Amino acid sequence: MDTRADTEAFIQPESTESAALIDHAARTDTPTLRAFSVLEHLVAAKGALSLAELANIIGQPKASLHRMLQSLEAGGFVAREPGQKNAYVIGPRLERLGVDVMMHSGARRQRHAILERLVADLGETCNLSTLHDTQVLYLDRCESPWALRLELKPGSHVPAHCSASGKLLLSTMPRDERAALIRAMRLERFTPNTLDDPNLLEAELDRIAHKGIAVDNEEFVLGIACVAVPVFDSRGKCIAAIAVHGPVSRMALSRALTFVPRLQEAAADLTATF
């Protein structure tokens, strides 16, 4: 019996499998993929991550990780947390990339179809938005057939502190981060109903966080009322807001609030698109 041949036949599959695993590990452990891993962890983090924390998570030496972070910082993909030498958060370029992905992803048609059905049911303009810096960014919007309406195209920005969607999205932030952001914001007064006092605004955001519903009672534009509810991603994180708005001559705030169950139904449908 040729025991050598038998031995080679026996160990060959294991050797081939081991080689395949080594090859796969080599192809997936590249500088580019390690950089993406860093960005993924920063996006998922609730706050800034230190160099030491990232090194522990990624399993990479601090020196090489620091060089990578310097490159990402120079490119605008990460930023230093103010007041902390080696703590990092996502940078403005990565934020813009995330917004562009949401606005132009393959799920955009599906989201627009959900908005179209909502407008058909409610008879008023509906929009999908997210928080971008200190403003609300419209990801998508479906107009009502009425001649009297406020037109804002996708990509438009409105102040967060005086819009239903903006206040809703602010209310989901950790309180310390939210407070710091509000203190840094310019709380411009657009109408007599605009909350331009930081303390009053924070109290309103606490109420919104408790109820899960936000309203704009003619706070941005006189004569326009709005109601917004949160849209969650698959992990339960609030990623956007869906809202209905219209002129108070046709949609008083009390009537807009009756639309909340239908808005929440549409929000649940939107979850599958993120």
C-alpha positions as CSV (number, residue, x, y, z in Angstrom):
1,M,0.0,0.0,0.0
2,D,1.3,3.5,-0.9
3,T,1.0,5.2,2.5
4,R,2.6,8.3,1.2
5,A,0.0,8.8,-1.5
6,D,-2.8,8.2,1.1
7,T,-1.3,10.7,3.5
8,E,-1.0,13.3,0.8
9,A,-4.6,12.7,-0.3
10,F,-5.7,13.0,3.3
11,I,-4.0,16.3,4.1
12,Q,-4.5,18.0,0.7
13,P,-8.1,19.2,1.3
14,E,-7.1,20.7,4.7
15,S,-4.1,22.4,3.2
16,T,-6.2,23.8,0.3
17,E,-8.8,25.1,2.8
18,S,-6.2,26.7,5.0
19,A,-4.6,28.3,1.9
20,A,-8.0,29.7,0.9
21,L,-8.6,31.1,4.3
22,I,-5.2,32.7,4.4
23,D,-5.8,34.2,0.9
24,H,-9.2,35.5,1.9
25,A,-7.8,37.1,5.1
26,A,-5.0,38.7,3.0
27,R,-7.5,40.1,0.5
28,T,-9.9,41.5,3.2
29,D,-7.2,42.9,5.5
30,T,-6.0,45.8,3.2
31,P,-5.3,49.4,4.1
32,T,-8.5,50.5,2.3
33,L,-10.7,48.1,4.1
34,R,-9.1,48.9,7.4
35,A,-9.9,52.6,6.8
36,F,-13.5,51.7,6.0
37,S,-13.7,49.7,9.2
38,V,-12.6,52.8,11.2
39,L,-15.3,54.9,9.5
40,E,-17.9,52.3,10.2
41,H,-17.1,52.3,13.9
42,L,-17.1,56.1,14.0
43,V,-20.5,56.2,12.4
44,A,-21.9,53.6,14.8
45,A,-20.4,55.2,17.9
46,K,-22.6,57.4,20.1
47,G,-19.8,59.8,20.6
48,A,-16.1,60.4,19.8
49,L,-13.7,57.5,19.9
50,S,-10.2,57.9,21.1
51,L,-7.1,56.6,19.3
52,A,-6.7,53.9,22.0
53,E,-10.3,52.8,21.7
54,L,-10.1,52.5,18.0
55,A,-6.8,50.6,18.2
56,N,-8.5,48.2,20.5
57,I,-11.5,47.8,18.3
58,I,-9.7,47.5,15.0
59,G,-6.8,45.4,16.4
60,Q,-4.2,47.7,14.9
61,P,-1.0,49.3,16.3
62,K,-1.6,52.9,17.5
63,A,1.2,54.3,15.3
64,S,-0.1,52.9,12.0
65,L,-3.7,53.7,13.0
66,H,-2.7,57.3,13.8
67,R,-1.2,57.7,10.4
68,M,-4.4,56.4,8.8
69,L,-6.5,58.8,10.9
70,Q,-4.3,61.7,9.9
71,S,-4.9,60.9,6.2
72,L,-8.7,60.5,6.8
73,E,-8.7,63.8,8.7
74,A,-6.8,65.6,5.9
75,G,-9.4,64.3,3.5
76,G,-12.3,65.5,5.6
77,F,-13.6,62.0,6.4
78,V,-12.9,62.2,10.1
79,A,-12.5,65.2,12.5
80,R,-11.0,65.7,15.9
81,E,-13.5,66.2,18.8
82,P,-13.0,69.8,20.0
83,G,-11.1,70.0,23.2
84,Q,-9.7,66.4,22.8
85,K,-6.4,65.8,21.2
86,N,-6.8,62.2,20.0
87,A,-10.6,61.6,19.9
88,Y,-12.3,61.4,16.6
89,V,-15.8,61.8,15.1
90,I,-17.0,61.6,11.5
91,G,-16.0,64.5,9.3
92,P,-18.0,66.8,7.0
93,R,-17.0,64.9,3.8
94,L,-18.3,61.6,5.3
95,E,-21.5,63.3,6.3
96,R,-22.0,64.7,2.8
97,L,-21.3,61.2,1.4
98,G,-23.9,59.7,3.7
99,V,-26.5,62.2,2.7
100,D,-25.8,61.7,-1.0
101,V,-26.1,57.9,-0.6
102,M,-29.6,58.3,1.0
103,M,-30.7,60.8,-1.6
104,H,-29.5,58.7,-4.6
105,S,-29.7,55.2,-3.4
106,G,-31.6,52.4,-5.3
107,A,-34.4,52.7,-2.6
108,R,-35.2,56.3,-3.6
109,R,-38.1,55.2,-5.9
110,Q,-39.5,53.0,-3.2
111,R,-39.5,55.9,-0.7
112,H,-41.1,58.2,-3.2
113,A,-43.8,55.7,-3.9
114,I,-44.5,55.6,-0.1
115,L,-44.7,59.4,0.0
116,E,-47.1,59.4,-3.0
117,R,-49.5,57.0,-1.4
118,L,-49.3,59.1,1.8
119,V,-50.2,62.3,-0.1
120,A,-53.0,60.6,-1.9
121,D,-54.4,59.5,1.5
122,L,-53.9,62.8,3.4
123,G,-54.4,65.3,0.6
124,E,-51.4,67.5,1.7
125,T,-47.7,67.7,0.9
126,C,-45.4,65.2,2.7
127,N,-41.7,65.0,2.9
128,L,-38.8,62.9,4.2
129,S,-35.9,64.7,5.8
130,T,-32.8,64.2,7.9
131,L,-30.6,66.4,10.1
132,H,-27.6,67.9,8.4
133,D,-25.4,70.0,10.7
134,T,-27.9,72.4,12.3
135,Q,-30.4,72.3,9.5
136,V,-33.0,69.9,8.1
137,L,-32.2,68.5,4.7
138,Y,-35.1,67.3,2.5
139,L,-34.3,63.9,1.1
140,D,-37.6,63.6,-0.8
141,R,-40.8,65.4,-1.1
142,C,-44.2,64.8,-2.7
143,E,-46.4,67.8,-3.3
144,S,-50.2,68.0,-2.9
145,P,-52.3,68.9,-5.9
146,W,-53.5,72.2,-4.3
147,A,-52.4,75.5,-5.7
148,L,-51.8,77.0,-2.2
149,R,-48.7,75.2,-0.9
150,L,-45.1,75.8,0.3
151,E,-42.7,74.4,-2.3
152,L,-39.3,73.1,-1.2
153,K,-37.4,70.7,-3.5
154,P,-35.3,67.7,-2.4
155,G,-31.9,69.0,-1.4
156,S,-33.4,72.1,0.2
157,H,-32.5,73.1,3.8
158,V,-34.6,74.7,6.5
159,P,-33.7,75.6,10.1
160,A,-34.0,72.8,12.6
161,H,-35.2,74.8,15.5
162,C,-38.5,76.0,14.0
163,S,-39.5,73.0,11.9
164,A,-41.4,69.9,13.0
165,S,-38.9,67.5,11.5
166,G,-35.9,69.4,12.8
167,K,-37.2,69.5,16.3
168,L,-38.1,65.8,16.2
169,L,-34.6,64.9,15.0
170,L,-32.9,67.1,17.6
171,S,-35.0,65.5,20.3
172,T,-33.5,62.1,19.5
173,M,-29.9,63.3,20.2
174,P,-28.2,62.6,23.6
175,R,-29.1,65.5,25.9
176,D,-25.6,66.8,26.4
177,E,-24.8,66.8,22.7
178,R,-28.1,68.4,21.9
179,A,-27.6,71.1,24.5
180,A,-24.2,71.9,23.1
181,L,-25.6,72.1,19.6
182,I,-28.5,74.3,20.6
183,R,-26.1,76.7,22.3
184,A,-24.0,76.9,19.1
185,M,-27.1,77.4,16.8
186,R,-28.4,80.8,15.7
187,L,-32.0,80.6,16.8
188,E,-33.4,83.1,14.3
189,R,-36.9,84.3,14.9
190,F,-39.1,83.8,11.8
191,T,-42.6,84.3,13.3
192,P,-44.0,85.3,16.6
193,N,-44.3,81.5,17.4
194,T,-40.6,80.7,16.8
195,L,-38.8,79.3,19.8
196,D,-35.7,81.4,20.0
197,D,-35.0,80.8,23.6
198,P,-32.6,77.9,24.2
199,N,-34.2,76.9,27.5
200,L,-37.7,76.9,26.0
201,L,-36.5,75.0,22.9
202,E,-34.9,72.3,25.1
203,A,-38.1,71.9,27.2
204,E,-40.0,71.5,23.9
205,L,-37.5,68.9,22.7
206,D,-37.9,66.9,25.9
207,R,-41.7,66.8,25.4
208,I,-41.2,65.7,21.8
209,A,-38.8,62.9,22.9
210,H,-41.4,61.7,25.3
211,K,-44.3,61.8,22.8
212,G,-42.5,60.8,19.6
213,I,-44.4,63.5,17.7
214,A,-43.3,67.0,16.8
215,V,-45.4,70.0,15.4
216,D,-44.6,73.2,13.7
217,N,-47.4,75.6,14.8
218,E,-46.6,78.4,12.3
219,E,-43.1,78.6,13.7
220,F,-41.2,78.8,10.3
221,V,-43.8,80.3,8.0
222,L,-47.0,82.1,9.2
223,G,-50.0,80.2,8.0
224,I,-48.3,76.8,7.6
225,A,-48.7,74.0,10.1
226,C,-46.8,70.7,10.2
227,V,-46.6,67.4,12.0
228,A,-43.7,65.0,12.0
229,V,-42.9,61.5,13.2
230,P,-39.6,59.5,13.3
231,V,-38.4,57.0,10.8
232,F,-36.2,54.3,12.3
233,D,-33.6,52.1,10.6
234,S,-33.4,48.3,11.1
235,R,-31.4,48.8,14.3
236,G,-34.1,51.0,15.9
237,K,-32.1,54.3,15.4
238,C,-34.0,57.4,14.3
239,I,-32.5,58.1,10.9
240,A,-35.1,60.5,9.4
241,A,-38.4,62.2,9.9
242,I,-41.6,62.0,7.8
243,A,-43.9,65.0,7.9
244,V,-47.1,66.4,6.5
245,H,-47.7,70.2,6.2
246,G,-50.2,72.6,4.7
247,P,-51.8,76.0,5.2
248,V,-53.8,76.4,8.4
249,S,-56.7,77.6,6.3
250,R,-57.1,74.1,5.0
251,M,-55.2,72.0,7.6
252,A,-55.4,73.3,11.1
253,L,-52.9,71.8,13.5
254,S,-55.7,69.9,15.3
255,R,-56.6,68.2,11.9
256,A,-52.9,67.6,11.2
257,L,-52.6,65.7,14.4
258,T,-55.3,63.2,13.3
259,F,-52.9,62.2,10.5
260,V,-50.3,60.8,13.0
261,P,-51.4,57.2,12.8
262,R,-51.1,57.2,9.0
263,L,-47.7,59.0,9.2
264,Q,-46.5,56.3,11.6
265,E,-47.7,53.6,9.2
266,A,-45.7,55.2,6.3
267,A,-42.7,55.6,8.7
268,A,-42.8,51.8,9.3
269,D,-42.9,51.2,5.6
270,L,-39.8,53.5,5.1
271,T,-37.8,51.5,7.7
272,A,-37.3,48.7,5.1
273,T,-35.7,51.2,2.7
274,F,-32.8,52.1,5.0
